[in-house]
């Protein structure tokens, strides 16, 4: 095996960062040889990588480059590039002209959909079976088993003879053979019982005639017959990505959509903090609750489902005992984070979701097309399809977008996009019932996030895929607001946290874009006064941020609202309503709109109410008044929103992954000291996926799904129902169950 150099190891860890915490190169080599870990890496590669991987396996796990090239049809000369990709992902090694798989037994059950050569069936092929094959294809059996094997192989190597014999079979048998020849090559039979199932009869007839080899419960088509049916000279082909018809698409930076998504996810999380989101008994948010959120936020139901998934993945909302979703303590710090960092987190969460938020089904068959309620993740191929869609769009030149045509060209373009995505990921074939919808969901959600615009990647989208610095693409926070005579406030770019907090307190946002617009009104100003501020403080705050003097209409609005605010006061008792003007008390007690409050005048300026103060305040405000609550000492009491936050672990800024630094650490551990029993058990658990018991913080933790992080072990703990990151230095004992 070729030793990994620093550049090769750095490249490998860049492609497979999940291996970066491996303590040493020798353990890494063992992990790379594990099919359980290699298969996910291979499935994330394109169809040409799969073809070459299968060709190496078909050659026995090792081949000269020239022989490999001769085995493949490679009109675009892609073999070298594909070998480089496979080596960069740790799936093969290339030593001069020799190409070796790291998995001699192979990763494919049936390379190229072909069965085993006749000779490899071993004892499943008896002498009688060989005689039958020889007779079926026009020969005269003679000699011992080895002679019969040579006879059978010579006859099956004659493709024209095999095809002629197949043409004389019945239609059912021919159809079955053609299907098995295309792959997979195994059919199930019914060897026992009181007779065969109707669908199994062609299988048995073909087995009796020597076309199929029975091995246990299965019947397999030998490779020689399949190759004959595929035609003389058949070779697996390296095709490259199918072309994607594209048309002109205005280049977009994606900032407008990105800023809007940041705000809408925040608004959803804040809504959950003040009005918890009910969960179904079976888990997740039901349709009725999604509709309520959509109405409250002024967005579509599909958008709300996306925001729920993103907010949950970003830890901005969390589940309280599986009964309701509420905001988390991360919300306190969220507005203070730079816009670029917030968007990068949301985009990374979206890229990592296994499901499609706006088409939440498994999609593998009719039985799994029932939508799953948000925001919980579930196993699905939509995530791999999403990444393949974005990789496909990244191949288009700037200024060109897929699906930018119209009419018949649009249909052809959509089909070409699907074909290109299918070339990039086998996931399209795994979910035939939902594959097209998953592609549409990726494009739709990408538009809302600012990753895609007009069928093309935005500037933000390309930076995301290239792991570039997206922070520099966002404008610096703005500390200036333009206050206008029509009672609107306009902020260009991203408002600073203090400015946004002030405007959110005293105005309602109308649009969030490259320039955001808030509108002041009497109810919004009253909301600020109810929260404990006063007219002078509010006007001073606006003047501090305003580019010019506060407009006279806004000044009048704030002062006039403040003058009326608190002229009616509500105290506890269950409620006592006090007004400076006796006529006001008389009017309130007689008002039909306040009948539920049960107001009864007991003095010229005082009335008693039958409801608690909070309910009385609500009814008075609904009737158009501006009441204020008062404390026991008679002072006006500021009303704070009932904001509940779920305590979660404080997020820490993890440094950007440095593949070269990880490679240097791993190379330094090549000559590490002898491992103890605990470390050996952990390494075994990482390799096999077995359950391991780790003693940490004086408790035993039953864990599986173990992987190495930098100086940590990461895995799911069944006792705590949580994922732990355990410092390796803090592990006192570990053993396999």
N, C-alpha and C positions, 0 to 999 in steps of 0.2 A: 504494500500500500504506500502511495506517495505521501511523504511527510508534508504537513501543511506549513507553508511559509507565512510570514507575517502578512504580506499583501493578500494571499489566498484566504487566510483566516479572517482578515478584515472584511473582505468581500463576502465571505460566507455569512458572517454575523450581521452584516448589513442587510442581507436577504432574509436571514432567519434569526431575528433578534431574540426570539424565545430561548435560544441556546446560549445567550451571552453570559448567563450567570454560572455556566458549567465551571467547576473548580479547576479543571486541567484539560490538556489536549488529549490525554489518553482516554479520559472518560468521554470527552466529546466524540472521539472516534467510535466508541462503543454506542453512543447515542445515535450517531449518524447511521449506524448499521441496523437500527431498530426500524422494521417496516411500519410499526404503529406510529412512529413520529415522521417517517418519510412520506407516507401516503398523503397526508394533508398538504405537505409542501408541493408534491407532484401535482395534485389536483388543482392547485392555484396557477399552474403553468398552462401554456397554450397547447393546441392539438399537435403541432409539430414536435414539441418536447415529448408528448405522449408517444408519438410514432417512433422517435429515436429510442426512447426508453424501452419500448416493446421490442424493437429490433435487437437491442443489446441483450435483452433477456432471451429472445429466441435463439441468439447465437451462443447461449450457455452462460451469459454473464460477462463475457470477455470477447473482444474482437479487435482486429486491426482496423484502423480507420479506412483503409482502402476497401477492405471487405465489407465494411458497413456501408460505404458509399455505393458499392456495387449492388447491395441488397435493396437500396432505396431509389425511388424516382425523385430526383432533386433538380428540377429545371431552373430554379432560382439560386442554386448553390448556397443553400441555407445550412448545410450540415455543420460547418464549423461554428457558426453563430449559435446553433442549438446546443452543440456539445459544450460550448462555453457557458451557456445558461444553466445546463444541468450540473456542470461542475461547480458553478458559482452557488448553487443551492445545496451542495453537498450530496448529490444523488449519484454521481459517478466520479471517477478519477481519470485523468488523461496523462499517461506517461509516454511522451514521445508519440509513437504511432499506435500505442496500445490503449484501448478504451476499456475500462472495467466498471461494472456496476458495484456499488457498495452493498448490494443485496443479491448475492448469487442465486438465492432461491426465487428471486423476482418479486415484483410488486403487482403483477398482472395475473389474474386467474387464467386468462386465455389471450395471449398476445395476438393482436390483429383479429380477434374473434375466431382464431383457429384452434382446433383440437390438437391432441398429441400426434406425433408420427406413429405409424402402426407399430414400429419396433418398441416404442416406449410404453405400450400398454402392459408389457410383462405377461404375467400369468393370466390376465383377463383374455388374452388371445391364445386360445388352445390350438392344437394341430387341426382339429376338426373345423374350427373357425377359419383357419388359413386355407384349408381345402375348399371350403364354401366360397371364400373370396376369389380363389383362383378359378373355380368353375364359373362363378358369376361373370367374371370378366374375360371368359373365353379361353382359359388355359386348361391344361391337364395336370392335376396334382401329382407330384412324384417326389420321393425322397423323405427324409426326416424333417423335423420342425424347422431347422435352420434353412434347409433347402426350400421348404414351403414359404418361409418368410421372404427369401430372395425372389422367388417366383411372384409372390403377391406384390412386392415393392416394384418389380419391373413392370407388371401389368398396370399398376396404379400410376406409374410415372408417365404412362401414355395418355395424355389428357384427352385426345380425340376419342380413344377407345372408351374412356370413362364416360364422357359426355354422350356418346352414342348409346351406351348401355342405360344410362339414366333416362334418355329420351323414350325408352320403351316401357318405363314404369307408368303406373296409374297417376292420375292428376294429383291425388292427395299425397302420394309418395314424392312426386316431383316437387310439389310446393313445399313440403316439409324439408326436403334436402336443400332446396335453394335457400330457405330460411336459415337452416343450420350452417350452410356454407358462408352466409353473410355474417354469422355470429350472433349470439354465442353458440357454440357447437354442441351443447348438451341438451338432450330431451329426456323428460321423465317418462318411464314406462310403468306398467302395472303387472309385475311378475307373479303375484300371488292372487289367491281368491278364486271366486267361482266364474271368472271370466274377465276379460279386459274391458276397460271403459271404452266407449266408442272413439274418443279422441286418441287413445293409446294404440289402436290397431295398426295404423300406418307405421308407428315406431317399431312394433314387433315384427311386422312383415319385412321392414328394412333390415332389422337385426338378423332375421332368419336368412336373408339373402346376402349378408356380409357387408352391407353398406354402413351399418352402425355397429359399434362394439359395446356390448353390455359390460358395465363395471359397477357392481353392486346394484343400487336402485336406478342408476342413470344409464343412458345410452349416449355415446359420444361419436361424433363424425370424425374419422381419421383425417389428419391434415392433408394427406395426399389427395383424397377425394375432393375436399374443399378447394384446394388449389386448382385442381382440374376444372371444377365448376366455375371458378373465378376467371378462367381463361389463361391460355399460355402467355407467359411473359408478365403475368400480374406482379406488380411491386407496390408496396406502400409508398405513398407520395408525401413529400414535404411541399405544402402549398403556399405558406405564408398567409397572412390575414386576408380574407376576401375583401375586395374593394368596396368602399362605402361611397355611393354617389353623394355629392355634397354641392350645395349652392352657396352663394354669397350670404354671409350673416354678419351684421354689424358687430364689431369687436366690443365686448362689454367688460368692465372691470368687476361687475357683480356686487359692488358696494351697496347699491340701493337695497337690493334684496337681502344682503347680509345684515345690514343695520336694522332692517325691519324685522328679521327673524330674531336677532338678539333681543329687541324690545318685546316682541310677542311672547317669546319663551319666558322672559322675565315677568311680563304681565300675568301669564298663566300661573307661574309659581307664586306670585304675590296674591293672586286670587285664591289659590289653595291655602295660603297662610291665613287669610281672613275668613274665607268660606270653604271649609274642607270639602274635598271631592269624594263623594261616597263610592265605595267599592261594592261589587257584587259579592254575594256569599261565595261564589266559585272563584273569585279573584278578578281583579281588573275593573275598568270603568265601563259601565254599560252604555247603551245607545242613548237612553234618556238623559243621562248625566253629561254625555258628550254634547248633546244638543243644547243643554243649559249653558255649558261653557262657551259653545260657539256663539250663542246669543249674547252672553255677557261680554265677550271679547270682540264681537263684530267680525268674526272670521268664519270660514266654512268648516264643516265637520271634519273633512279630510285634513285640513291644516291643524285643527285642534288635536287630532290623533298624533300627527307628527310632533307637535309641540309637547304633548304628554310623553312620548317616547324619548325625546331629546332631553326634556327637563329631568326625567327619571334617570336616564343614563348619565347625565351630568351631575347628579346628586343634588339638584335644586329642589326636588320634591322627593318624599319618601313615604312609605306605607306605615301607618300607625296600627299595629296589631292586625293587619289584614282587613281593617274595616273602613279606613279612609286614607286618602292621600293628603298630606299637608306639606307646606314649605319646610325647608331645612335651614339650619343655621348658616349654611353657605350663602343664603340670600343677603345676609348683612354685608358681606364683602363683595358680592357680585357687581353692583353698580360702580364700585371703585376700581375694578379691574379695567385695564385698557381694552378698547373695543376689539382690537386684533386678537388678544388673548382669549376673550370670551368667544369670539367666532371660531377660532381654531379649536377650542374645546368642543363646541357644538358640532362642528364639521367632523372632527375625529370620532365623536360618539356616533354620528350618523354613518360614517364609513365602517365602523365596527359592529353595527347592529346586524344580527343574523337574519332578522325579518325585514319585510318592507312595511314601514309604518302605514302607508296609505293603501296597502293591499295585504292585510294581515292574515294570510292563509299559509298552510304548508305547501299545498299545490301539487303534490305528487300524484294524486288520484282524486276521483270524485268524492271519496269519503273524507278527504282532508281539504275541502274547499270552504269549510265553515270558518268565518272570520273569528280570530282570537281577540279578546278585548285588550286594549292598551292598559298599562305601559310595559308589561312584563315580556321578557325575551322568550323565544322558543326556537327549537331547531328548525332551520329553514335554509334553502339555498339562495334566497333573495340577496343576502349580503354578498356572496361571491358573484352573482350576476350584476349587482350594482357596481362592484369594483371593475368587472370586465367591461361594462358600459363606459365607464369613465376612461379606462385604458384605450378603448376603441376610439373615443372622441379625441384622445390625446394624439392620435396619428393623423388627424386632419390638420391641414395648414391653417395658420391664423387667418381669420376673416372668412372661413368656410365652415358651414354647419351641416350636419346630417339632417335629412328630412326638410331641407330648406326649399324643396321643389313643391309643385302643386299638381293636382290632377293625377293621371296615371303614373307620372314620374314619382309622385309622393309615395304611392303604394310600392313601387319598385324600390325606392330608397328605404322605406321601412323594412321591407323584406331583407334588403342587403345589410341593414344594421343588425337585424336578428341573426343573420348568418355569420356576421363578423363576431358578434358576442358569443355565439355558439362555438366558434373556432377558439375563442379565448378561454372558455370554461365549459367543462362537462356538466356543470350544474344545469344548463339549459335542457339537457336530455333527462336529467333526474326529476325535473318538475314540469312535464309536458303540458299539464293542465293550466299552469300559471306562468310559464316562462315569458310569454309575450306581455302579460300584465306586469310582471316584475321589471321588465325593461322600461315599460311606460312609467311605472312608479319611480324608478331611479331618475328618469329625466324630469318628471314632475317635481319630485322632492328636491332635486338638484337646482331647479329653477328657483324654488322658494328660498333655498339656502344661499343662493348667489354663486353656486359652483358651475352651473350651466345656464346658458342664455341662447335661445334661438338654435338649439341643436349643436352648440359649440361650447367648449370649455371657456369660462371667463378667465380673466387674469388671476383672480383669486383661486379658481379651480386648478389652473396649471401650477400655481405656487403650492397648492395643497398636495397635488400628486407628486411634485418634484421635491417635496419636503423643504420648500423654500421658506423664507421669512415673510409671513403674511402681515406681520405687525406694521411694516413700513408702508403697506398699501392703504392702511386706514389713516384718515386725517387725525391730526392732534386734537385733543379735547378743546372745545370752544368755550370760552368764558364770557362771551358777549351775546346778548339777545337784542333783537330789534322789536321794540314794542310799537304797535300801530294803532291808528285811530279807530279801526274796526274791532278793537278789543282782542286782537290776535297777537301772538308772540312768535317770532320766527328765529330759529337757531340754525345756522349753516354748519353742516358737519355733525360731529358727535358732541353733545353738551357735556360739560364737566359734571361730576357727580353732584356738587353743591347746587349748580344751576338747575340741573334736572330735578333735584329734590324740591327746590323752591317752586318751579313751574308745575310739577305734579301735585304739589300741595294746594295751589291756588287756581289752577286752570285744568281743563280737560284736553288731552292730546287729540288732535284731529288727523294728523298724518305723521308718519315717521319715515323719513327718506333721507336723501342727501341733505335736504333741508327739512327740519321738523317744525310742525306748526301746533301751537297750543291756543285755546280760546278761553278767555275769561268770561264769566257770567256771574250773576248774583248768587246762584247756588254754589258755584265753585269757590267764590270768595268767602261765602258763609261757611263752607267746609273748612277753610283755613282758619277762620275765626273760632269755629267750634273746637279746633285742635289746640287752641290756646294762644294763637298769635293775635296781634292787634293791627289796626290800620297803619299806624306809624311804622311799626316793625316791617310790615309787608311792603309798604312803599319804599322804605329805606333799602330793603333787600333788592327790590326790582331796580331801583336807581343805581345800586352798586354794579349790577351786571349790564344795565342798559347802555347802548351806544349813544343815546341822547336822552333828553329829559323825558320823564314818564308822561305820556300823552294825557291831555286833559280829560277825555272820556273815561279812561281807565282810572285816573285819579278820582273823578266824581263817583264812579262805580264803587270803588273800594271804600271811600269815605261815607257814601250814602248807605251802603250795606252795613258798615260798622255802626252807623248811627242808629239803625233799626235793630241791630243785633243785641239781644239781651233785654229789650224793652218788656218782653215777657220772660219770666223766670219760672223754672220748675224745680221744686224741692221734693225730698222724700216725705212719704207720710201715709198711704203709699205714694201720693204725689200732691204737691201744693203748687198751684199756679198763681203767680204774683205779677201784677202789671202796674205801671205807674199811672195809667189813665183808667178810672173806673168804667168808662164807656167800653173799653176793650174787654174787661172782665165780663160785662153784661153781654157783649157780642159773642164772646167765646162760649158762654154757657148756653146761648140760644142757637148756636150754629149746628145745623143738621150733620155737617161733615165731621163734627167732633162728638156726636152722640155716643160713640163707643167709649170715649174717655170718661163719661159719667161726671162731667164738671158740675159743681154745685157752689154757688156764690155764698160765702160766709161773711164777707166784709166788702166794702166798696172796691178794694184793689186785690182781693184774695179769693180764690176758689179752690175747693178740694176736688181731687180727681179720684176715680175708682181704680185706675190702673197704675202700675209702677212707673217711675219717672221716665225710664227709657222708652216705654211704649207711648206715654203721653207726648214726649218730645217728638217721636216719629209722626204721630197723628197731627200735631200742630204744624210740623214742617210740610206734611202732605197737603195741608189746608192753605199753604202759602205764607205762613208766619215765620218769624226768625227767632225762635225761643232759645234760651240758654239754660243749661243745668247749673244749679248752685250747690255748693258744698254746705256742710253743717254750720259753718261760720258765716254763711251768707255770701261768700265770694263766688264769682263765676268759675265753674269747674271745667277745665279743658277736657275734651272728649278724645280719647285715643282709640284708634282702631284695635279691635280684639284680634291681635296678630299672634298666632301660635306657630312655633317653629320646632321641628323635630331635631333634637341634638344629634349631630353626626360628627365624625372625626374631622378635625380641621385639615383641609387640603393643603398639601405642601407643593411648592413648585419643584417638580422633578427636572433635573438638568437634561438637556437634549442628549439623546443616545449617541455615544461616541464609540463606533464600532472598532476603531483602531485601539483606543484605550482598553476596551474589553478584550481585544485580542492579545494585547501586551500582558494584561493580568493573567490570562489563561496560559500563555507561554511561560510566564514566571512560575506557574504552579506545576509545570511539567515534572519537576524533581521534588515535589512536596514530600513531607514526611509520611511515614506509613499511616494508613487510615485505621481508625478505631472501629469497633462494631457499630456504633451509632451512624457514623458516616457511611459505612458499607451498606447498612440497611436503607438509608435515605437514597443512596445512589441506585440501589436495586429497585426501590419504589419508583424513582423517576424513570427508569428504563422500562419497567414492566407495567406500570400503572396500578400495581397492587396497593392494598390498604396498608398503611404503616402507622404505628403508634409512636407519637413524639411526646416526650416529657418536656414541657416548657411551662415556666411560671408555676412550678410545683403541681401541675395538672397533666393528666394524660389526654392527648388529643388524637382521636381516630381520624386520619386524613387520607385522602386519595387525590388523584389528578395533580400529583406533585411536579413542580418544575423549579429550576434554580433561578433566583434573581441575584443581583449583585450582593454577595455576602448574606443572602437570605434564602430561605426555602418558602415557596408559595404553594398553597394548596387549600382544598376545601376541608373544613373540619365538621364532621357529622355531629359531634357533641354540641358545638356552639352554633351550628347552622350558619357558618360564616366563612369567608375566605381569610386566611391568616398569612401574614408576611413575618416569618419567624427568623430572627437573626441566627445564623448557624452557630455563632459563638455562645448563644444562650441555650442550646440544646444539650441537656444533661444525659439523655438516654433516648434511643430509638430502636424499634424492632418491628419486623414484619409479622403480620398475623398468620 
